[in-house]
Amino acid sequence: LACAAGLAVLAIFDAEGLVERAYRMGQIMERQIREMILEEMPCALELRGRGLLRGVRLAQGYDPKEALRLMREEGVLASVAGEDVIRLAPPLIVNEEEITLAVKALKNALMKLQRAEK
């Protein structure tokens, strides 16, 4: 029974092109994070991860938990990885508009954190 369920899931992945979609959406997410955050936000030091599992490492002194709280106010859920990384892990069915929403929420949160540091 477990094998049948696993095969059914894999058939859905294949039929709906979820692996290819995740790859394309991961490329879009990477480009947006690089352009909207890493190039503009001094508190964001590094992009980590692959595909749709991405992390943005923050500079010392910036609280990733506070960034998560601010993102939640905009309706975006993320998590913390380690002490200084904000992790984005959207579902495989995410679309480009939702990725843009999440990246903008992260950027807004980081802008507020940077203003608070000054």
N, C-alpha and C positions, 0 to 999 in steps of 0.2 A: 504494500500500500504506500509506504513512504517513497519507494522508487517511482511509482506511478505518479505521485504528487510532484516529485522533483522533475520528472520528464514533462509533465503538464506545464510547470512553471517555465522550463527552458523553451518549450514550444511557444509560449506566449512571448517570451523575450525575443525569439526569432521572428515570429509573425508580426510583431509590432515594431521591430527594429530598435529595441531599447538600448542595445549596446552601442550601435552606431549613433543613435540620438544622444546618448550620454557623452560620447566622444565629442560630437559637435558642440553640445551645450557646454562641455568642459572647456573647449577652446574659446568660446565666447566669454565664459566667466573669467578665464585667465586674462584675456585681452582687456576686459573691462576693469579688472582689479589693477592690472599694470597701468592702464591709462588714467583711471579716475582716482586711484589711491596711491600706488607706489610712486608715481611721478609727481604727485601733488601734495602728499601728506608726509612731512618729515618724521612723524611719529611711527609710520609704517616702514619697517626695515626690510622685510623679506616676504616673498610669496613661497609657500610650501605646498606640496601635494601634487596630485594628478587628477585629471578628469573633473568630476564633480565634487571631489573631496579636497578642499583647499583650506589653507591656513594662512593668516597674515600675522607675522611676528611683530610685536610692538616694541618700541624703544623702552628702556628702563624708565620707570616713573609713571607709565601709563597703565591704568587698571583695565584689563580686558573684561572683568566682570561688570564694571561700570559701562563699558561700551555695549555689552550684551543687554543691560537694562535699557539703555537708550535705543538700541535697535528694536527691542520688544515694544517700546512705545510707538514705533512705526509699523508694528505688525510683523516683524521679521524675527524668527528664532534662529539662534546660532548657539555655539557652545565654546567652552575654553578647552584648549589642549595644552597641558603643561602650565607654566606660570605666566607666559607672555604671548600666547597665540590664540587668536580668535579663529575658530573653525567654522567653515560653511560647508554643509553637507545636504544639499537639496535632493529631493527624490528624483528618480530616473525620468519621471514624466514632466519635469520642470520645463518651462518654455522661456524664450529669450526675455520676454517682458518681466517675468518673475525674477530672473537672474538680475536684470537691471534694477528692479525694485530692491533686491537684497544688497547689491553692491552700493546703491545710493544710500540705503539705510546705514550701512557700515561707514561710508564716507561722512555722512552727517554726524554719526556718533563720534568719529575720530575728530572731526572739526570742533565739536563741543568739548571734547577732552583737551584738545590743543589750546583752545581759548581759556579753559579753566587753569591750565598750567602756567599761563602768562601772568 
